[in-house]
């Protein structure tokens, strides 16, 4: 018997897609420390982050639909 049954790949795609989307959204919306415009972590590239959010969301929705459909 396999852990999580025959749906292990669907669960992994759901987890990785959701993590990709949420991680990039949080990186884009991270608050900046006041008065430290040039210090700290640099701002992530907007275009790449939006593409990663879209890909992660698409993968998560696809995996969720596959799990629901059976």
Phi and psi in radians as a Rosetta constraint file:
Dihedral C 1 N 2 CA 2 C 2 CIRCULARHARMONIC -1.628 0.35
Dihedral N 2 CA 2 C 2 N 3 CIRCULARHARMONIC 2.456 0.35
Dihedral C 2 N 3 CA 3 C 3 CIRCULARHARMONIC -1.035 0.35
Dihedral N 3 CA 3 C 3 N 4 CIRCULARHARMONIC 2.254 0.35
Dihedral C 3 N 4 CA 4 C 4 CIRCULARHARMONIC 1.168 0.35
Dihedral N 4 CA 4 C 4 N 5 CIRCULARHARMONIC 0.260 0.35
Dihedral C 4 N 5 CA 5 C 5 CIRCULARHARMONIC 1.226 0.35
Dihedral N 5 CA 5 C 5 N 6 CIRCULARHARMONIC -2.648 0.35
Dihedral C 5 N 6 CA 6 C 6 CIRCULARHARMONIC -1.417 0.35
Dihedral N 6 CA 6 C 6 N 7 CIRCULARHARMONIC -0.037 0.35
Dihedral C 6 N 7 CA 7 C 7 CIRCULARHARMONIC -1.670 0.35
Dihedral N 7 CA 7 C 7 N 8 CIRCULARHARMONIC 0.291 0.35
Dihedral C 7 N 8 CA 8 C 8 CIRCULARHARMONIC -1.059 0.35
Dihedral N 8 CA 8 C 8 N 9 CIRCULARHARMONIC -0.675 0.35
Dihedral C 8 N 9 CA 9 C 9 CIRCULARHARMONIC -1.167 0.35
Dihedral N 9 CA 9 C 9 N 10 CIRCULARHARMONIC -0.681 0.35
Dihedral C 9 N 10 CA 10 C 10 CIRCULARHARMONIC -1.126 0.35
Dihedral N 10 CA 10 C 10 N 11 CIRCULARHARMONIC -0.718 0.35
Dihedral C 10 N 11 CA 11 C 11 CIRCULARHARMONIC -1.145 0.35
Dihedral N 11 CA 11 C 11 N 12 CIRCULARHARMONIC -0.689 0.35
Dihedral C 11 N 12 CA 12 C 12 CIRCULARHARMONIC -1.166 0.35
Dihedral N 12 CA 12 C 12 N 13 CIRCULARHARMONIC -0.710 0.35
Dihedral C 12 N 13 CA 13 C 13 CIRCULARHARMONIC -1.140 0.35
Dihedral N 13 CA 13 C 13 N 14 CIRCULARHARMONIC -0.691 0.35
Dihedral C 13 N 14 CA 14 C 14 CIRCULARHARMONIC -1.078 0.35
Dihedral N 14 CA 14 C 14 N 15 CIRCULARHARMONIC -0.808 0.35
Dihedral C 14 N 15 CA 15 C 15 CIRCULARHARMONIC -1.154 0.35
Dihedral N 15 CA 15 C 15 N 16 CIRCULARHARMONIC -0.787 0.35
Dihedral C 15 N 16 CA 16 C 16 CIRCULARHARMONIC -1.217 0.35
Dihedral N 16 CA 16 C 16 N 17 CIRCULARHARMONIC -0.696 0.35
Dihedral C 16 N 17 CA 17 C 17 CIRCULARHARMONIC -1.123 0.35
Dihedral N 17 CA 17 C 17 N 18 CIRCULARHARMONIC -0.776 0.35
Dihedral C 17 N 18 CA 18 C 18 CIRCULARHARMONIC -1.146 0.35
Dihedral N 18 CA 18 C 18 N 19 CIRCULARHARMONIC -0.699 0.35
Dihedral C 18 N 19 CA 19 C 19 CIRCULARHARMONIC -1.138 0.35
Dihedral N 19 CA 19 C 19 N 20 CIRCULARHARMONIC -0.670 0.35
Dihedral C 19 N 20 CA 20 C 20 CIRCULARHARMONIC -1.115 0.35
Dihedral N 20 CA 20 C 20 N 21 CIRCULARHARMONIC -0.786 0.35
Dihedral C 20 N 21 CA 21 C 21 CIRCULARHARMONIC -1.185 0.35
Dihedral N 21 CA 21 C 21 N 22 CIRCULARHARMONIC -0.879 0.35
Dihedral C 21 N 22 CA 22 C 22 CIRCULARHARMONIC -1.154 0.35
Dihedral N 22 CA 22 C 22 N 23 CIRCULARHARMONIC -0.704 0.35
Dihedral C 22 N 23 CA 23 C 23 CIRCULARHARMONIC -1.078 0.35
Dihedral N 23 CA 23 C 23 N 24 CIRCULARHARMONIC -0.734 0.35
Dihedral C 23 N 24 CA 24 C 24 CIRCULARHARMONIC -1.268 0.35
Dihedral N 24 CA 24 C 24 N 25 CIRCULARHARMONIC -0.624 0.35
Dihedral C 24 N 25 CA 25 C 25 CIRCULARHARMONIC -1.101 0.35
Dihedral N 25 CA 25 C 25 N 26 CIRCULARHARMONIC -0.751 0.35
Dihedral C 25 N 26 CA 26 C 26 CIRCULARHARMONIC -1.173 0.35
Dihedral N 26 CA 26 C 26 N 27 CIRCULARHARMONIC -0.612 0.35
Dihedral C 26 N 27 CA 27 C 27 CIRCULARHARMONIC -1.158 0.35
Dihedral N 27 CA 27 C 27 N 28 CIRCULARHARMONIC -0.628 0.35
Dihedral C 27 N 28 CA 28 C 28 CIRCULARHARMONIC -1.300 0.35
Dihedral N 28 CA 28 C 28 N 29 CIRCULARHARMONIC -0.558 0.35
Dihedral C 28 N 29 CA 29 C 29 CIRCULARHARMONIC -1.740 0.35
Dihedral N 29 CA 29 C 29 N 30 CIRCULARHARMONIC 0.132 0.35
Dihedral C 29 N 30 CA 30 C 30 CIRCULARHARMONIC -1.058 0.35
Dihedral N 30 CA 30 C 30 N 31 CIRCULARHARMONIC 2.245 0.35
Dihedral C 30 N 31 CA 31 C 31 CIRCULARHARMONIC -1.211 0.35
Dihedral N 31 CA 31 C 31 N 32 CIRCULARHARMONIC 2.509 0.35
Dihedral C 31 N 32 CA 32 C 32 CIRCULARHARMONIC -1.582 0.35
Dihedral N 32 CA 32 C 32 N 33 CIRCULARHARMONIC 2.511 0.35
Dihedral C 32 N 33 CA 33 C 33 CIRCULARHARMONIC -1.155 0.35
Dihedral N 33 CA 33 C 33 N 34 CIRCULARHARMONIC 2.420 0.35
Dihedral C 33 N 34 CA 34 C 34 CIRCULARHARMONIC -1.181 0.35
Dihedral N 34 CA 34 C 34 N 35 CIRCULARHARMONIC 2.385 0.35
Dihedral C 34 N 35 CA 35 C 35 CIRCULARHARMONIC 1.361 0.35
Dihedral N 35 CA 35 C 35 N 36 CIRCULARHARMONIC 0.059 0.35
Dihedral C 35 N 36 CA 36 C 36 CIRCULARHARMONIC -2.144 0.35
Dihedral N 36 CA 36 C 36 N 37 CIRCULARHARMONIC 1.115 0.35
Dihedral C 36 N 37 CA 37 C 37 CIRCULARHARMONIC -1.152 0.35
Dihedral N 37 CA 37 C 37 N 38 CIRCULARHARMONIC -0.693 0.35
Dihedral C 37 N 38 CA 38 C 38 CIRCULARHARMONIC -1.680 0.35
Dihedral N 38 CA 38 C 38 N 39 CIRCULARHARMONIC -0.069 0.35
Dihedral C 38 N 39 CA 39 C 39 CIRCULARHARMONIC -1.739 0.35
Dihedral N 39 CA 39 C 39 N 40 CIRCULARHARMONIC 2.926 0.35
Dihedral C 39 N 40 CA 40 C 40 CIRCULARHARMONIC 1.437 0.35
Dihedral N 40 CA 40 C 40 N 41 CIRCULARHARMONIC -2.774 0.35
Dihedral C 40 N 41 CA 41 C 41 CIRCULARHARMONIC -1.323 0.35
Dihedral N 41 CA 41 C 41 N 42 CIRCULARHARMONIC 2.470 0.35
Dihedral C 41 N 42 CA 42 C 42 CIRCULARHARMONIC -1.274 0.35
Dihedral N 42 CA 42 C 42 N 43 CIRCULARHARMONIC 2.769 0.35
Dihedral C 42 N 43 CA 43 C 43 CIRCULARHARMONIC -1.222 0.35
Dihedral N 43 CA 43 C 43 N 44 CIRCULARHARMONIC 2.367 0.35
Dihedral C 43 N 44 CA 44 C 44 CIRCULARHARMONIC -1.212 0.35
Dihedral N 44 CA 44 C 44 N 45 CIRCULARHARMONIC 2.674 0.35
Dihedral C 44 N 45 CA 45 C 45 CIRCULARHARMONIC -1.108 0.35
Dihedral N 45 CA 45 C 45 N 46 CIRCULARHARMONIC 2.216 0.35
Dihedral C 45 N 46 CA 46 C 46 CIRCULARHARMONIC -1.146 0.35
Dihedral N 46 CA 46 C 46 N 47 CIRCULARHARMONIC -0.809 0.35
Dihedral C 46 N 47 CA 47 C 47 CIRCULARHARMONIC -1.074 0.35
Dihedral N 47 CA 47 C 47 N 48 CIRCULARHARMONIC -0.852 0.35
Dihedral C 47 N 48 CA 48 C 48 CIRCULARHARMONIC -1.112 0.35
Dihedral N 48 CA 48 C 48 N 49 CIRCULARHARMONIC -0.700 0.35
Dihedral C 48 N 49 CA 49 C 49 CIRCULARHARMONIC -1.131 0.35
Dihedral N 49 CA 49 C 49 N 50 CIRCULARHARMONIC -0.710 0.35
Dihedral C 49 N 50 CA 50 C 50 CIRCULARHARMONIC -1.174 0.35
Dihedral N 50 CA 50 C 50 N 51 CIRCULARHARMONIC -0.627 0.35
Dihedral C 50 N 51 CA 51 C 51 CIRCULARHARMONIC -1.141 0.35
Dihedral N 51 CA 51 C 51 N 52 CIRCULARHARMONIC -0.730 0.35
Dihedral C 51 N 52 CA 52 C 52 CIRCULARHARMONIC -1.160 0.35
Dihedral N 52 CA 52 C 52 N 53 CIRCULARHARMONIC -0.646 0.35
Dihedral C 52 N 53 CA 53 C 53 CIRCULARHARMONIC -1.103 0.35
Dihedral N 53 CA 53 C 53 N 54 CIRCULARHARMONIC -0.772 0.35
Dihedral C 53 N 54 CA 54 C 54 CIRCULARHARMONIC -1.126 0.35
Dihedral N 54 CA 54 C 54 N 55 CIRCULARHARMONIC -0.767 0.35
Dihedral C 54 N 55 CA 55 C 55 CIRCULARHARMONIC -1.137 0.35
Dihedral N 55 CA 55 C 55 N 56 CIRCULARHARMONIC -0.741 0.35
Dihedral C 55 N 56 CA 56 C 56 CIRCULARHARMONIC -1.144 0.35
Dihedral N 56 CA 56 C 56 N 57 CIRCULARHARMONIC -0.702 0.35
Dihedral C 56 N 57 CA 57 C 57 CIRCULARHARMONIC -1.140 0.35
Dihedral N 57 CA 57 C 57 N 58 CIRCULARHARMONIC -0.758 0.35
Dihedral C 57 N 58 CA 58 C 58 CIRCULARHARMONIC -1.071 0.35
Dihedral N 58 CA 58 C 58 N 59 CIRCULARHARMONIC -0.781 0.35
Dihedral C 58 N 59 CA 59 C 59 CIRCULARHARMONIC -1.120 0.35
Dihedral N 59 CA 59 C 59 N 60 CIRCULARHARMONIC -0.726 0.35
Dihedral C 59 N 60 CA 60 C 60 CIRCULARHARMONIC -1.169 0.35
Dihedral N 60 CA 60 C 60 N 61 CIRCULARHARMONIC -0.735 0.35
Dihedral C 60 N 61 CA 61 C 61 CIRCULARHARMONIC -1.148 0.35
Dihedral N 61 CA 61 C 61 N 62 CIRCULARHARMONIC -0.727 0.35
Dihedral C 61 N 62 CA 62 C 62 CIRCULARHARMONIC -1.093 0.35
Dihedral N 62 CA 62 C 62 N 63 CIRCULARHARMONIC -0.787 0.35
Dihedral C 62 N 63 CA 63 C 63 CIRCULARHARMONIC -1.146 0.35
Dihedral N 63 CA 63 C 63 N 64 CIRCULARHARMONIC -0.701 0.35
Dihedral C 63 N 64 CA 64 C 64 CIRCULARHARMONIC -1.131 0.35
Dihedral N 64 CA 64 C 64 N 65 CIRCULARHARMONIC -0.725 0.35
Dihedral C 64 N 65 CA 65 C 65 CIRCULARHARMONIC -1.111 0.35
Dihedral N 65 CA 65 C 65 N 66 CIRCULARHARMONIC -0.665 0.35
Dihedral C 65 N 66 CA 66 C 66 CIRCULARHARMONIC -1.162 0.35
Dihedral N 66 CA 66 C 66 N 67 CIRCULARHARMONIC -0.659 0.35
Dihedral C 66 N 67 CA 67 C 67 CIRCULARHARMONIC -1.197 0.35
Dihedral N 67 CA 67 C 67 N 68 CIRCULARHARMONIC -0.709 0.35
Dihedral C 67 N 68 CA 68 C 68 CIRCULARHARMONIC -1.218 0.35
Dihedral N 68 CA 68 C 68 N 69 CIRCULARHARMONIC -0.688 0.35
Dihedral C 68 N 69 CA 69 C 69 CIRCULARHARMONIC -1.227 0.35
Dihedral N 69 CA 69 C 69 N 70 CIRCULARHARMONIC -0.413 0.35
